[in-house]
Amino acid sequence: MGAIAVVASFNDHHWEEPCISGTRGSGTIFFSGCTGRCRFCQNYPISQMNRGNLADDQRLAEMMVRMQRRGVHNINLVTPTHFVPQILGALPYAVERGFALPLVYNSSGFDSVETLRLLDGVIDIYLPDAKYADDEVAQRLSGFPSYVQHNRAAMLEMFRQVGAELALDDEGIARRGMIIRHLVLPDALAGSREVFRWLAAHLSPHIHLSVMAQYFPAYHAVDDPVIGRRITLEEYDAALAALDEAGLEEGWVQDMDDEIL
């Protein structure tokens, strides 16, 4: 990516976690590109083909202010990691125009601590993935080098900045805190049990999790002998049992028959 951000879309989004979407939606800015190369990515034209339009600092600010005027609860920065300098450059223009909503940092969880420290005091809600518990699997399925080490270091830094307790307003909308997403994969490839144990032991047993059953084979996963299928009810039940074993009770679990977010 270059010096100017690339944005695939921006709009109000109503299919995030309840405390993010609320009743008026989350103002999502979908950035093009990603820190990962997931073989099963459902948004691969955006994440891996970099489809989108250039948006300079003032254009990014305009997006934030326009969505605030629509009444959204927050601004949700989706795959923002590689455009952190551009986001920081846009915020002064947005604030000058009256922007005052919470900022959600919605990432793959493959973030450097150095980058995250630039955001201390800027981001209100961190929404990272905890995708894997095994580096070999992370490399093979998503092209992440040393994912576990970097992901855990990133989550610890996010936790340091905003804490474990999710602060909600009177309408139940998140104002500050952290939510961790975990997508259950076929054949237990996400390492759900180990992910949950680590979160409970090293972050907090009160951390909010969003456990998702929505996996389906897309992009290079279609017809793959291992990941070319949806998860089974037994696989998902095993992940939820591991969640209970870890003592993690805050957050949301997706029903197998829920619509894909």
C-alpha positions as CSV (number, residue, x, y, z in Angstrom):
1,M,0.0,0.0,0.0
2,G,1.0,3.6,-0.6
3,A,0.9,6.8,1.4
4,I,-2.9,7.3,0.8
5,A,-5.4,4.9,2.3
6,V,-7.5,2.7,0.1
7,V,-11.2,2.2,1.2
8,A,-13.4,-0.5,-0.3
9,S,-16.6,0.8,1.3
10,F,-18.1,2.8,4.2
11,N,-21.6,2.5,5.5
12,D,-23.7,1.7,8.6
13,H,-23.5,-2.0,9.4
14,H,-26.0,-3.9,11.5
15,W,-24.5,-7.3,11.8
16,E,-21.7,-6.9,14.4
17,E,-21.9,-7.9,18.0
18,P,-25.0,-6.4,19.7
19,C,-23.1,-3.9,21.7
20,I,-21.3,-2.6,18.6
21,S,-24.2,-2.5,16.1
22,G,-26.9,-1.5,18.7
23,T,-30.1,-0.2,17.1
24,R,-28.5,2.4,14.7
25,G,-25.6,0.4,13.3
26,S,-21.9,0.6,13.4
27,G,-20.2,3.0,11.0
28,T,-17.8,0.7,9.2
29,I,-14.9,1.8,7.0
30,F,-13.6,-1.3,5.2
31,F,-10.0,-0.7,4.2
32,S,-8.5,-2.6,1.3
33,G,-5.7,-5.0,2.0
34,C,-4.9,-7.1,5.0
35,T,-2.1,-8.3,7.2
36,G,-3.1,-11.9,6.4
37,R,-3.6,-14.0,3.3
38,C,-6.3,-16.4,4.5
39,R,-7.0,-19.2,2.1
40,F,-10.6,-19.1,3.1
41,C,-11.1,-15.4,3.2
42,Q,-14.8,-14.5,2.4
43,N,-13.8,-10.9,1.5
44,Y,-10.8,-11.8,-0.7
45,P,-11.5,-9.2,-3.5
46,I,-11.0,-6.5,-0.8
47,S,-8.4,-8.1,1.4
48,Q,-6.1,-9.8,-1.2
49,M,-6.9,-8.1,-4.5
50,N,-7.0,-4.7,-2.9
51,R,-10.1,-3.4,-4.6
52,G,-11.1,0.0,-3.4
53,N,-10.7,3.7,-3.9
54,L,-8.0,6.1,-2.7
55,A,-9.1,8.2,0.3
56,D,-6.8,10.9,1.6
57,D,-6.9,12.2,5.2
58,Q,-9.7,14.7,4.5
59,R,-11.8,12.1,2.7
60,L,-11.4,9.7,5.6
61,A,-12.5,12.5,8.0
62,E,-15.5,13.2,5.8
63,M,-16.5,9.5,6.0
64,M,-16.4,9.6,9.8
65,V,-18.4,12.8,10.1
66,R,-21.0,11.8,7.5
67,M,-21.7,8.5,9.3
68,Q,-21.9,10.3,12.6
69,R,-24.6,12.5,11.1
70,R,-26.5,9.3,10.1
71,G,-26.6,8.4,13.8
72,V,-24.3,5.4,14.0
73,H,-23.0,4.4,17.4
74,N,-19.3,4.3,16.5
75,I,-16.8,4.3,13.7
76,N,-15.6,0.8,13.0
77,L,-12.2,0.6,11.3
78,V,-12.0,-2.7,9.6
79,T,-8.6,-4.2,8.7
80,P,-6.9,-0.9,9.7
81,T,-3.4,-2.1,10.7
82,H,-1.6,-1.0,7.5
83,F,-3.3,2.4,7.4
84,V,-2.7,3.5,11.0
85,P,-0.7,6.6,10.0
86,Q,-3.4,7.7,7.6
87,I,-6.2,7.2,10.2
88,L,-4.2,9.3,12.7
89,G,-3.8,11.9,10.0
90,A,-7.5,12.0,9.3
91,L,-8.7,12.3,12.9
92,P,-7.7,16.0,13.5
93,Y,-9.8,17.0,10.4
94,A,-12.7,14.9,11.7
95,V,-12.6,16.4,15.2
96,E,-12.5,19.9,13.7
97,R,-15.8,19.1,12.1
98,G,-17.4,17.8,15.3
99,F,-16.5,14.1,15.3
100,A,-16.9,12.6,18.7
101,L,-17.8,8.9,18.4
102,P,-16.0,5.9,19.9
103,L,-13.5,4.3,17.6
104,V,-13.4,0.6,17.1
105,Y,-10.2,-1.1,15.9
106,N,-11.3,-4.3,14.1
107,S,-8.2,-6.3,13.1
108,S,-6.9,-9.7,12.3
109,G,-4.9,-9.5,15.6
110,F,-1.7,-9.6,13.6
111,D,-0.6,-6.2,14.8
112,S,2.8,-5.0,16.1
113,V,3.0,-3.6,19.6
114,E,4.9,-0.6,18.2
115,T,2.0,0.3,15.9
116,L,-0.6,-0.2,18.7
117,R,1.3,2.1,21.0
118,L,0.6,4.9,18.5
119,L,-3.1,4.3,19.2
120,D,-2.9,4.5,23.0
121,G,-5.6,7.0,24.0
122,V,-7.0,7.1,20.5
123,I,-8.9,3.8,20.2
124,D,-11.8,3.2,22.5
125,I,-12.7,-0.4,21.6
126,Y,-10.4,-3.1,20.4
127,L,-12.0,-5.9,18.3
128,P,-9.1,-8.3,17.3
129,D,-9.2,-11.9,16.1
130,A,-7.5,-14.7,18.0
131,K,-7.3,-16.9,15.0
132,Y,-4.9,-19.7,15.9
133,A,-3.0,-21.4,18.6
134,D,-0.4,-23.1,16.3
135,D,2.1,-21.2,14.2
136,E,2.4,-23.9,11.5
137,V,-1.4,-23.8,10.9
138,A,-1.4,-20.0,10.9
139,Q,1.4,-20.0,8.3
140,R,-0.2,-22.6,6.1
141,L,-3.8,-21.3,6.2
142,S,-3.2,-17.6,6.5
143,G,0.4,-16.8,5.6
144,F,1.0,-15.4,9.1
145,P,4.7,-15.8,10.3
146,S,4.9,-16.5,14.0
147,Y,1.2,-15.6,14.4
148,V,0.8,-16.8,18.0
149,Q,3.6,-14.8,19.4
150,H,2.6,-11.6,17.6
151,N,-1.1,-12.0,18.2
152,R,-0.7,-12.6,21.9
153,A,1.7,-9.7,22.3
154,A,-0.8,-7.5,20.4
155,M,-3.7,-8.6,22.6
156,L,-1.7,-7.9,25.8
157,E,-1.0,-4.4,24.6
158,M,-4.7,-3.8,23.6
159,F,-5.6,-5.1,27.1
160,R,-3.1,-2.7,28.7
161,Q,-4.7,0.2,27.0
162,V,-8.4,-0.4,27.5
163,G,-8.7,-3.2,30.1
164,A,-10.9,-6.2,30.3
165,E,-14.2,-4.7,31.5
166,L,-16.4,-3.6,28.6
167,A,-17.9,-0.3,29.5
168,L,-21.5,0.1,28.2
169,D,-23.8,3.1,28.1
170,D,-27.4,3.2,29.3
171,E,-28.5,1.6,25.9
172,G,-26.0,-1.3,26.2
173,I,-23.7,0.1,23.6
174,A,-20.0,-0.3,24.1
175,R,-18.0,2.8,24.9
176,R,-14.6,1.4,25.9
177,G,-13.0,-2.0,26.3
178,M,-12.1,-5.1,24.3
179,I,-13.9,-7.9,22.5
180,I,-12.0,-10.9,21.0
181,R,-13.3,-12.8,18.0
182,H,-12.6,-16.5,17.4
183,L,-13.7,-18.3,14.3
184,V,-14.1,-22.1,14.8
185,L,-12.5,-24.0,11.9
186,P,-12.9,-27.5,10.6
187,D,-10.8,-30.3,12.2
188,A,-10.1,-28.1,15.2
189,L,-7.5,-26.2,13.2
190,A,-8.1,-22.9,15.1
191,G,-6.9,-24.6,18.4
192,S,-10.0,-23.2,20.2
193,R,-9.2,-24.9,23.5
194,E,-5.7,-23.5,23.8
195,V,-6.8,-20.1,22.6
196,F,-9.5,-19.9,25.3
197,R,-7.2,-21.2,28.1
198,W,-4.5,-18.6,27.2
199,L,-7.1,-15.7,27.2
200,A,-8.4,-16.7,30.6
201,A,-5.0,-17.1,32.1
202,H,-3.1,-14.1,30.6
203,L,-5.8,-11.5,29.9
204,S,-8.9,-12.0,32.1
205,P,-11.6,-14.6,32.8
206,H,-14.0,-11.6,32.3
207,I,-12.8,-10.8,28.8
208,H,-15.6,-10.6,26.2
209,L,-15.4,-13.2,23.5
210,S,-17.4,-13.6,20.2
211,V,-17.2,-17.2,19.2
212,M,-18.3,-17.7,15.6
213,A,-19.7,-20.7,13.8
214,Q,-20.0,-19.0,10.4
215,Y,-17.0,-20.6,8.6
216,F,-17.7,-21.7,5.1
217,P,-15.1,-22.5,2.3
218,A,-14.4,-19.5,0.1
219,Y,-11.6,-18.5,-2.2
220,H,-8.8,-21.1,-2.2
221,A,-10.6,-23.2,0.4
222,V,-13.2,-24.4,-2.1
223,D,-12.7,-28.1,-2.7
224,D,-9.8,-28.2,-0.3
225,P,-9.7,-31.8,1.3
226,V,-9.5,-30.4,4.9
227,I,-11.0,-26.9,5.0
228,G,-13.3,-27.3,2.0
229,R,-16.4,-27.8,4.2
230,R,-18.4,-26.1,6.9
231,I,-17.8,-27.1,10.5
232,T,-20.0,-29.8,12.0
233,L,-22.2,-29.4,15.0
234,E,-19.9,-31.7,17.0
235,E,-16.9,-29.6,16.2
236,Y,-18.7,-26.4,17.3
237,D,-20.0,-28.1,20.5
238,A,-16.5,-29.1,21.3
239,A,-15.3,-25.5,21.0
240,L,-18.1,-24.3,23.2
241,A,-17.3,-27.0,25.8
242,A,-13.7,-25.7,25.8
243,L,-15.0,-22.2,26.3
244,D,-16.9,-23.4,29.5
245,E,-13.8,-25.3,30.7
246,A,-11.7,-22.1,30.5
247,G,-14.3,-20.3,32.6
248,L,-15.0,-17.6,30.0
249,E,-18.6,-16.5,30.4
250,E,-18.8,-13.0,28.9
251,G,-19.7,-12.3,25.3
252,W,-21.6,-14.1,22.6
253,V,-21.7,-17.5,20.8
254,Q,-23.2,-17.8,17.4
255,D,-25.9,-20.4,16.7
256,M,-25.0,-22.9,13.9
257,D,-28.1,-21.7,12.0
258,D,-27.5,-18.0,12.4
259,E,-27.1,-15.9,9.3
260,I,-23.5,-15.2,8.4
261,L,-22.4,-11.9,9.9
